[in-house]
Amino acid sequence: MKLLVDENLPPRLAHDLDDLFPSSVHVSSLGLERTADALIWEYAKTHEFTFLTKDKDFANLSVAWGAPPKVVLLQMGNCSTGRIIHIMRMNAIRLSDFERDSNRSLLILR
């Protein structure tokens, strides 16, 4: 699984999680900051990314449009980058199972 990290999350997440999710990138490194959700969705779909976000709009797109791309929605309010990294690492098996499950398009992590 490679992650496309939303602009509402710290850019360093893509780097700090690279050992688990190789080839992950932040939208800002692609010049996609302040880009319409539909265009980011299409980019993630075309380039086979799983989208990591705190934005419920992408969860809604996932339900409406289905995968690809798959969406990982972080529902943990304001927290440190370290906390997000910890949650992602603690859920590595769930994320792997989610990636393999063709029937699921949305995973919510709390």
N, CA, C and O atoms as a GROMACS GRO file, in nm:
protein
  440
    1MET      N    1   0.085  -0.117   0.000
    1MET     CA    2   0.000   0.000   0.000
    1MET      C    3   0.089   0.124   0.000
    1MET      O    4   0.184   0.133   0.078
    2LYS      N    5   0.058   0.216  -0.087
    2LYS     CA    6   0.126   0.345  -0.082
    2LYS      C    7   0.020   0.451  -0.054
    2LYS      O    8  -0.091   0.447  -0.107
    3LEU      N    9   0.057   0.546   0.031
    3LEU     CA   10  -0.037   0.646   0.079
    3LEU      C   11  -0.019   0.778   0.006
    3LEU      O   12   0.093   0.821  -0.021
    4LEU      N   13  -0.130   0.841  -0.024
    4LEU     CA   14  -0.132   0.981  -0.064
    4LEU      C   15  -0.186   1.055   0.057
    4LEU      O   16  -0.304   1.041   0.092
    5VAL      N   17  -0.101   1.133   0.122
    5VAL     CA   18  -0.135   1.200   0.247
    5VAL      C   19  -0.198   1.335   0.216
    5VAL      O   20  -0.141   1.416   0.144
    6ASP      N   21  -0.315   1.358   0.271
    6ASP     CA   22  -0.391   1.480   0.247
    6ASP      C   23  -0.320   1.602   0.305
    6ASP      O   24  -0.238   1.591   0.396
    7GLU      N   25  -0.354   1.718   0.251
    7GLU     CA   26  -0.290   1.842   0.296
    7GLU      C   27  -0.328   1.879   0.439
    7GLU      O   28  -0.259   1.961   0.501
    8ASN      N   29  -0.434   1.821   0.495
    8ASN     CA   30  -0.471   1.851   0.633
    8ASN      C   31  -0.387   1.771   0.733
    8ASN      O   32  -0.409   1.778   0.854
    9LEU      N   33  -0.292   1.695   0.683
    9LEU     CA   34  -0.200   1.617   0.766
    9LEU      C   35  -0.057   1.662   0.740
    9LEU      O   36  -0.027   1.713   0.632
   10PRO      N   37   0.031   1.643   0.838
   10PRO     CA   38   0.170   1.688   0.822
   10PRO      C   39   0.242   1.618   0.706
   10PRO      O   40   0.230   1.496   0.690
   11PRO      N   41   0.317   1.693   0.627
   11PRO     CA   42   0.392   1.633   0.516
   11PRO      C   43   0.489   1.524   0.559
   11PRO      O   44   0.516   1.431   0.482
   12ARG      N   45   0.542   1.533   0.680
   12ARG     CA   46   0.642   1.435   0.723
   12ARG      C   47   0.585   1.295   0.740
   12ARG      O   48   0.661   1.199   0.751
   13LEU      N   49   0.452   1.280   0.744
   13LEU     CA   50   0.392   1.147   0.760
   13LEU      C   51   0.436   1.052   0.649
   13LEU      O   52   0.466   0.936   0.675
   14ALA      N   53   0.438   1.102   0.526
   14ALA     CA   54   0.476   1.015   0.414
   14ALA      C   55   0.617   0.960   0.435
   14ALA      O   56   0.641   0.842   0.409
   15HIS      N   57   0.707   1.043   0.481
   15HIS     CA   58   0.845   1.000   0.506
   15HIS      C   59   0.855   0.909   0.629
   15HIS      O   60   0.920   0.805   0.625
   16ASP      N   61   0.789   0.949   0.737
   16ASP     CA   62   0.800   0.875   0.862
   16ASP      C   63   0.734   0.737   0.858
   16ASP      O   64   0.765   0.651   0.940
   17LEU      N   65   0.643   0.717   0.763
   17LEU     CA   66   0.576   0.588   0.749
   17LEU      C   67   0.624   0.508   0.629
   17LEU      O   68   0.567   0.405   0.594
   18ASP      N   69   0.730   0.557   0.565
   18ASP     CA   70   0.780   0.496   0.442
   18ASP      C   71   0.824   0.351   0.460
   18ASP      O   72   0.819   0.273   0.365
   19ASP      N   73   0.868   0.314   0.580
   19ASP     CA   74   0.909   0.174   0.600
   19ASP      C   75   0.790   0.078   0.592
   19ASP      O   76   0.806  -0.037   0.551
   20LEU      N   77   0.670   0.125   0.630
   20LEU     CA   78   0.548   0.043   0.620
   20LEU      C   79   0.475   0.064   0.488
   20LEU      O   80   0.414  -0.029   0.435
   21PHE      N   81   0.482   0.186   0.437
   21PHE     CA   82   0.407   0.224   0.317
   21PHE      C   83   0.501   0.290   0.216
   21PHE      O   84   0.497   0.412   0.198
   22PRO      N   85   0.586   0.210   0.151
   22PRO     CA   86   0.683   0.265   0.056
   22PRO      C   87   0.615   0.343  -0.057
   22PRO      O   88   0.503   0.312  -0.098
   23SER      N   89   0.686   0.443  -0.106
   23SER     CA   90   0.641   0.526  -0.218
   23SER      C   91   0.524   0.617  -0.182
   23SER      O   92   0.455   0.667  -0.271
   24SER      N   93   0.501   0.638  -0.052
   24SER     CA   94   0.396   0.730  -0.009
   24SER      C   95   0.442   0.874  -0.029
   24SER      O   96   0.561   0.904  -0.021
   25VAL      N   97   0.345   0.963  -0.055
   25VAL     CA   98   0.376   1.104  -0.077
   25VAL      C   99   0.268   1.192  -0.016
   25VAL      O  100   0.155   1.148   0.005
   26HIS      N  101   0.304   1.314   0.011
   26HIS     CA  102   0.210   1.416   0.059
   26HIS      C  103   0.163   1.495  -0.063
   26HIS      O  104   0.240   1.516  -0.157
   27VAL      N  105   0.038   1.537  -0.062
   27VAL     CA  106  -0.016   1.611  -0.178
   27VAL      C  107   0.068   1.734  -0.212
   27VAL      O  108   0.079   1.771  -0.329
   28SER      N  109   0.128   1.797  -0.111
   28SER     CA  110   0.207   1.918  -0.138
   28SER      C  111   0.331   1.889  -0.222
   28SER      O  112   0.375   1.974  -0.299
   29SER      N  113   0.386   1.768  -0.208
   29SER     CA  114   0.504   1.734  -0.287
   29SER      C  115   0.470   1.710  -0.434
   29SER      O  116   0.558   1.702  -0.519
   30LEU      N  117   0.341   1.699  -0.462
   30LEU     CA  118   0.294   1.680  -0.599
   30LEU      C  119   0.233   1.808  -0.657
   30LEU      O  120   0.186   1.809  -0.770
   31GLY      N  121   0.235   1.914  -0.578
   31GLY     CA  122   0.175   2.039  -0.622
   31GLY      C  123   0.023   2.036  -0.620
   31GLY      O  124  -0.041   2.111  -0.694
   32LEU      N  125  -0.035   1.950  -0.537
   32LEU     CA  126  -0.181   1.935  -0.533
   32LEU      C  127  -0.247   2.003  -0.414
   32LEU      O  128  -0.365   1.981  -0.389
   33GLU      N  129  -0.173   2.087  -0.340
   33GLU     CA  130  -0.237   2.157  -0.230
   33GLU      C  131  -0.339   2.256  -0.288
   33GLU      O  132  -0.321   2.311  -0.397
   34ARG      N  133  -0.446   2.276  -0.212
   34ARG     CA  134  -0.557   2.362  -0.252
   34ARG      C  135  -0.618   2.319  -0.386
   34ARG      O  136  -0.661   2.403  -0.466
   35THR      N  137  -0.621   2.189  -0.409
   35THR     CA  138  -0.679   2.132  -0.531
   35THR      C  139  -0.815   2.074  -0.496
   35THR      O  140  -0.835   2.023  -0.386
   36ALA      N  141  -0.909   2.080  -0.588
   36ALA     CA  142  -1.044   2.026  -0.567
   36ALA      C  143  -1.036   1.878  -0.530
   36ALA      O  144  -0.955   1.802  -0.582
   37ASP      N  145  -1.125   1.840  -0.438
   37ASP     CA  146  -1.129   1.701  -0.392
   37ASP      C  147  -1.140   1.602  -0.508
   37ASP      O  148  -1.073   1.499  -0.507
   38ALA      N  149  -1.223   1.632  -0.606
   38ALA     CA  150  -1.244   1.540  -0.718
   38ALA      C  151  -1.114   1.517  -0.797
   38ALA      O  152  -1.090   1.407  -0.845
   39LEU      N  153  -1.032   1.620  -0.809
   39LEU     CA  154  -0.905   1.605  -0.882
   39LEU      C  155  -0.805   1.523  -0.801
   39LEU      O  156  -0.731   1.442  -0.857
   40ILE      N  157  -0.802   1.545  -0.670
   40ILE     CA  158  -0.715   1.464  -0.585
   40ILE      C  159  -0.760   1.319  -0.587
   40ILE      O  160  -0.677   1.228  -0.593
   41TRP      N  161  -0.890   1.298  -0.583
   41TRP     CA  162  -0.947   1.163  -0.590
   41TRP      C  163  -0.900   1.094  -0.719
   41TRP      O  164  -0.856   0.979  -0.716
   42GLU      N  165  -0.911   1.165  -0.829
   42GLU     CA  166  -0.873   1.107  -0.958
   42GLU      C  167  -0.723   1.077  -0.962
   42GLU      O  168  -0.682   0.975  -1.018
   43TYR      N  169  -0.642   1.165  -0.905
   43TYR     CA  170  -0.497   1.141  -0.901
   43TYR      C  171  -0.468   1.014  -0.820
   43TYR      O  172  -0.391   0.929  -0.864
   44ALA      N  173  -0.529   1.002  -0.704
   44ALA     CA  174  -0.507   0.884  -0.621
   44ALA      C  175  -0.551   0.757  -0.694
   44ALA      O  176  -0.483   0.654  -0.689
   45LYS      N  177  -0.662   0.766  -0.761
   45LYS     CA  178  -0.714   0.650  -0.836
   45LYS      C  179  -0.619   0.612  -0.950
   45LYS      O  180  -0.584   0.495  -0.964
   46THR      N  181  -0.580   0.708  -1.028
   46THR     CA  182  -0.495   0.684  -1.144
   46THR      C  183  -0.358   0.629  -1.105
   46THR      O  184  -0.302   0.544  -1.175
   47HIS      N  185  -0.305   0.676  -0.993
   47HIS     CA  186  -0.170   0.637  -0.951
   47HIS      C  187  -0.169   0.531  -0.840
   47HIS      O  188  -0.065   0.505  -0.778
   48GLU      N  189  -0.285   0.470  -0.816
   48GLU     CA  190  -0.299   0.356  -0.725
   48GLU      C  191  -0.254   0.386  -0.582
   48GLU      O  192  -0.182   0.307  -0.520
   49PHE      N  193  -0.297   0.501  -0.531
   49PHE     CA  194  -0.272   0.537  -0.393
   49PHE      C  195  -0.391   0.502  -0.306
   49PHE      O  196  -0.504   0.495  -0.354
   50THR      N  197  -0.367   0.481  -0.178
   50THR     CA  198  -0.469   0.483  -0.075
   50THR      C  199  -0.462   0.622  -0.013
   50THR      O  200  -0.353   0.669   0.020
   51PHE      N  201  -0.576   0.687   0.002
   51PHE     CA  202  -0.578   0.825   0.048
   51PHE      C  203  -0.591   0.831   0.200
   51PHE      O  204  -0.684   0.774   0.256
   52LEU      N  205  -0.498   0.898   0.266
   52LEU     CA  206  -0.497   0.914   0.411
   52LEU      C  207  -0.539   1.056   0.444
   52LEU      O  208  -0.477   1.152   0.398
   53THR      N  209  -0.646   1.070   0.524
   53THR     CA  210  -0.704   1.201   0.548
   53THR      C  211  -0.774   1.209   0.682
   53THR      O  212  -0.800   1.108   0.747
   54LYS      N  213  -0.804   1.332   0.722
   54LYS     CA  214  -0.893   1.359   0.835
   54LYS      C  215  -1.021   1.424   0.783
   54LYS      O  216  -1.109   1.460   0.862
   55ASP      N  217  -1.032   1.439   0.654
   55ASP     CA  218  -1.142   1.509   0.588
   55ASP      C  219  -1.258   1.414   0.559
   55ASP      O  220  -1.245   1.321   0.480
   56LYS      N  221  -1.370   1.438   0.624
   56LYS     CA  222  -1.488   1.351   0.605
   56LYS      C  223  -1.544   1.357   0.463
   56LYS      O  224  -1.616   1.267   0.422
   57ASP      N  225  -1.510   1.462   0.390
   57ASP     CA  226  -1.557   1.471   0.251
   57ASP      C  227  -1.505   1.353   0.169
   57ASP      O  228  -1.576   1.301   0.082
   58PHE      N  229  -1.382   1.311   0.195
   58PHE     CA  230  -1.327   1.197   0.122
   58PHE      C  231  -1.392   1.066   0.165
   58PHE      O  232  -1.404   0.974   0.084
   59ALA      N  233  -1.433   1.057   0.289
   59ALA     CA  234  -1.508   0.939   0.334
   59ALA      C  235  -1.641   0.933   0.259
   59ALA      O  236  -1.685   0.826   0.217
   60ASN      N  237  -1.704   1.048   0.243
   60ASN     CA  238  -1.830   1.054   0.169
   60ASN      C  239  -1.811   1.015   0.022
   60ASN      O  240  -1.893   0.944  -0.035
   61LEU      N  241  -1.702   1.061  -0.038
   61LEU     CA  242  -1.672   1.021  -0.176
   61LEU      C  243  -1.650   0.871  -0.185
   61LEU      O  244  -1.693   0.806  -0.281
   62SER      N  245  -1.583   0.817  -0.086
   62SER     CA  246  -1.558   0.673  -0.084
   62SER      C  247  -1.688   0.593  -0.081
   62SER      O  248  -1.701   0.492  -0.151
   63VAL      N  249  -1.782   0.639   0.000
   63VAL     CA  250  -1.911   0.570   0.009
   63VAL      C  251  -1.989   0.588  -0.122
   63VAL      O  252  -2.052   0.494  -0.170
   64ALA      N  253  -1.984   0.708  -0.178
   64ALA     CA  254  -2.061   0.736  -0.301
   64ALA      C  255  -2.000   0.671  -0.424
   64ALA      O  256  -2.072   0.615  -0.507
   65TRP      N  257  -1.869   0.678  -0.438
   65TRP     CA  258  -1.802   0.635  -0.560
   65TRP      C  259  -1.734   0.499  -0.547
   65TRP      O  260  -1.706   0.435  -0.649
   66GLY      N  261  -1.708   0.455  -0.426
   66GLY     CA  262  -1.638   0.328  -0.406
   66GLY      C  263  -1.491   0.338  -0.442
   66GLY      O  264  -1.441   0.444  -0.479
   67ALA      N  265  -1.424   0.227  -0.430
   67ALA     CA  266  -1.280   0.223  -0.460
   67ALA      C  267  -1.259   0.179  -0.605
   67ALA      O  268  -1.346   0.114  -0.663
   68PRO      N  269  -1.149   0.213  -0.662
   68PRO     CA  270  -1.038   0.289  -0.607
   68PRO      C  271  -1.063   0.439  -0.616
   68PRO      O  272  -1.148   0.483  -0.693
   69PRO      N  273  -0.990   0.516  -0.538
   69PRO     CA  274  -0.895   0.474  -0.438
   69PRO      C  275  -0.963   0.438  -0.307
   69PRO      O  276  -1.078   0.476  -0.283
   70LYS      N  277  -0.893   0.366  -0.226
   70LYS     CA  278  -0.941   0.339  -0.091
   70LYS      C  279  -0.907   0.461  -0.005
   70LYS      O  280  -0.814   0.536  -0.036
   71VAL      N  281  -0.983   0.479   0.102
   71VAL     CA  282  -0.964   0.593   0.191
   71VAL      C  283  -0.946   0.544   0.334
   71VAL      O  284  -1.021   0.461   0.384
   72VAL      N  285  -0.843   0.599   0.400
   72VAL     CA  286  -0.823   0.578   0.542
   72VAL      C  287  -0.855   0.712   0.609
   72VAL      O  288  -0.785   0.811   0.588
   73LEU      N  289  -0.961   0.712   0.690
   73LEU     CA  290  -1.006   0.832   0.758
   73LEU      C  291  -0.959   0.827   0.903
   73LEU      O  292  -0.993   0.735   0.977
   74LEU      N  293  -0.881   0.926   0.942
   74LEU     CA  294  -0.835   0.938   1.080
   74LEU      C  295  -0.935   1.022   1.157
   74LEU      O  296  -0.954   1.140   1.127
   75GLN      N  297  -0.998   0.962   1.256
   75GLN     CA  298  -1.094   1.034   1.341
   75GLN      C  299  -1.037   1.041   1.481
   75GLN      O  300  -1.074   0.965   1.570
   76MET      N  301  -0.946   1.135   1.499
   76MET     CA  302  -0.883   1.147   1.630
   76MET      C  303  -0.866   1.291   1.673
   76MET      O  304  -0.789   1.320   1.765
   77GLY      N  305  -0.937   1.382   1.610
   77GLY     CA  306  -0.929   1.522   1.650
   77GLY      C  307  -0.788   1.576   1.638
   77GLY      O  308  -0.705   1.520   1.568
   78ASN      N  309  -0.763   1.686   1.708
   78ASN     CA  310  -0.629   1.744   1.708
   78ASN      C  311  -0.536   1.657   1.790
   78ASN      O  312  -0.564   1.625   1.905
   79CYS      N  313  -0.425   1.619   1.729
   79CYS     CA  314  -0.327   1.537   1.798
   79CYS      C  315  -0.192   1.557   1.733
   79CYS      O  316  -0.181   1.618   1.626
   80SER      N  317  -0.090   1.507   1.797
   80SER     CA  318   0.046   1.524   1.745
   80SER      C  319   0.070   1.431   1.626
   80SER      O  320   0.001   1.331   1.606
   81THR      N  321   0.171   1.468   1.550
   81THR     CA  322   0.214   1.382   1.440
   81THR      C  323   0.259   1.247   1.493
   81THR      O  324   0.233   1.143   1.432
   82GLY      N  325   0.328   1.250   1.606
   82GLY     CA  326   0.372   1.125   1.668
   82GLY      C  327   0.256   1.033   1.701
   82GLY      O  328   0.266   0.911   1.685
   83ARG      N  329   0.144   1.090   1.746
   83ARG     CA  330   0.025   1.010   1.777
   83ARG      C  331  -0.031   0.945   1.650
   83ARG      O  332  -0.070   0.829   1.651
   84ILE      N  333  -0.034   1.021   1.541
   84ILE     CA  334  -0.084   0.965   1.414
   84ILE      C  335   0.006   0.850   1.368
   84ILE      O  336  -0.042   0.745   1.326
   85ILE      N  337   0.136   0.872   1.378
   85ILE     CA  338   0.230   0.767   1.339
   85ILE      C  339   0.209   0.643   1.425
   85ILE      O  340   0.209   0.531   1.374
   86HIS      N  341   0.192   0.663   1.554
   86HIS     CA  342   0.167   0.551   1.646
   86HIS      C  343   0.040   0.475   1.607
   86HIS      O  344   0.041   0.352   1.601
   87ILE      N  345  -0.068   0.547   1.580
   87ILE     CA  346  -0.195   0.483   1.540
   87ILE      C  347  -0.177   0.403   1.410
   87ILE      O  348  -0.226   0.291   1.399
   88MET      N  349  -0.108   0.461   1.314
   88MET     CA  350  -0.086   0.391   1.186
   88MET      C  351  -0.004   0.264   1.209
   88MET      O  352  -0.034   0.159   1.152
   89ARG      N  353   0.098   0.272   1.290
   89ARG     CA  354   0.181   0.155   1.316
   89ARG      C  355   0.106   0.048   1.395
   89ARG      O  356   0.120  -0.071   1.368
   90MET      N  357   0.026   0.090   1.491
   90MET     CA  358  -0.052  -0.005   1.572
   90MET      C  359  -0.159  -0.075   1.488
   90MET      O  360  -0.206  -0.183   1.525
   91ASN      N  361  -0.197  -0.015   1.377
   91ASN     CA  362  -0.301  -0.071   1.291
   91ASN      C  363  -0.245  -0.128   1.161
   91ASN      O  364  -0.319  -0.144   1.064
   92ALA      N  365  -0.118  -0.158   1.158
   92ALA     CA  366  -0.054  -0.205   1.035
   92ALA      C  367  -0.122  -0.331   0.980
   92ALA      O  368  -0.139  -0.343   0.858
   93ILE      N  369  -0.161  -0.422   1.066
   93ILE     CA  370  -0.227  -0.545   1.019
   93ILE      C  371  -0.366  -0.512   0.964
   93ILE      O  372  -0.405  -0.563   0.859
   94ARG      N  373  -0.440  -0.428   1.034
   94ARG     CA  374  -0.572  -0.386   0.984
   94ARG      C  375  -0.560  -0.317   0.849
   94ARG      O  376  -0.641  -0.340   0.759
   95LEU      N  377  -0.458  -0.233   0.833
   95LEU     CA  378  -0.437  -0.164   0.706
   95LEU      C  379  -0.403  -0.262   0.595
   95LEU      O  380  -0.449  -0.246   0.482
   96SER      N  381  -0.323  -0.362   0.626
   96SER     CA  382  -0.289  -0.464   0.528
   96SER      C  383  -0.412  -0.544   0.487
   96SER      O  384  -0.432  -0.571   0.368
   97ASP      N  385  -0.494  -0.582   0.585
   97ASP     CA  386  -0.618  -0.655   0.555
   97ASP      C  387  -0.712  -0.569   0.471
   97ASP      O  388  -0.776  -0.618   0.378
   98PHE      N  389  -0.720  -0.441   0.504
   98PHE     CA  390  -0.804  -0.347   0.430
   98PHE      C  391  -0.759  -0.338   0.284
   98PHE      O  392  -0.842  -0.338   0.193
   99GLU      N  393  -0.631  -0.331   0.264
   99GLU     CA  394  -0.577  -0.322   0.128
   99GLU      C  395  -0.616  -0.444   0.044
   99GLU      O  396  -0.648  -0.430  -0.074
  100ARG      N  397  -0.614  -0.561   0.104
  100ARG     CA  398  -0.645  -0.685   0.031
  100ARG      C  399  -0.794  -0.709   0.010
  100ARG      O  400  -0.833  -0.789  -0.076
  101ASP      N  401  -0.879  -0.642   0.086
  101ASP     CA  402  -1.023  -0.665   0.080
  101ASP      C  403  -1.086  -0.580  -0.031
  101ASP      O  404  -1.103  -0.459  -0.015
  102SER      N  405  -1.120  -0.643  -0.141
  102SER     CA  406  -1.174  -0.571  -0.256
  102SER      C  407  -1.316  -0.518  -0.232
  102SER      O  408  -1.366  -0.438  -0.311
  103ASN      N  409  -1.380  -0.561  -0.125
  103ASN     CA  410  -1.517  -0.517  -0.097
  103ASN      C  411  -1.522  -0.390  -0.012
  103ASN      O  412  -1.629  -0.334   0.009
  104ARG      N  413  -1.407  -0.346   0.038
  104ARG     CA  414  -1.407  -0.230   0.127
  104ARG      C  415  -1.336  -0.112   0.062
  104ARG      O  416  -1.233  -0.128  -0.003
  105SER      N  417  -1.394   0.006   0.081
  105SER     CA  418  -1.334   0.128   0.025
  105SER      C  419  -1.296   0.229   0.134
  105SER      O  420  -1.226   0.326   0.105
  106LEU      N  421  -1.342   0.208   0.258
  106LEU     CA  422  -1.319   0.304   0.365
  106LEU      C  423  -1.280   0.232   0.494
  106LEU      O  424  -1.343   0.135   0.535
  107LEU      N  425  -1.173   0.282   0.555
  107LEU     CA  426  -1.130   0.234   0.687
  107LEU      C  427  -1.120   0.355   0.778
  107LEU      O  428  -1.052   0.453   0.747
  108ILE      N  429  -1.186   0.347   0.892
  108ILE     CA  430  -1.182   0.455   0.989
  108ILE      C  431  -1.095   0.412   1.106
  108ILE      O  432  -1.117   0.308   1.167
  109LEU      N  433  -0.996   0.496   1.136
  109LEU     CA  434  -0.908   0.471   1.249
  109LEU      C  435  -0.931   0.578   1.354
  109LEU      O  436  -0.940   0.697   1.322
  110ARG      N  437  -0.940   0.535   1.479
  110ARG     CA  438  -0.962   0.628   1.590
  110ARG      C  439  -0.850   0.617   1.690
  110ARG      O  440  -0.850   0.688   1.791
   0.00000   0.00000   0.00000
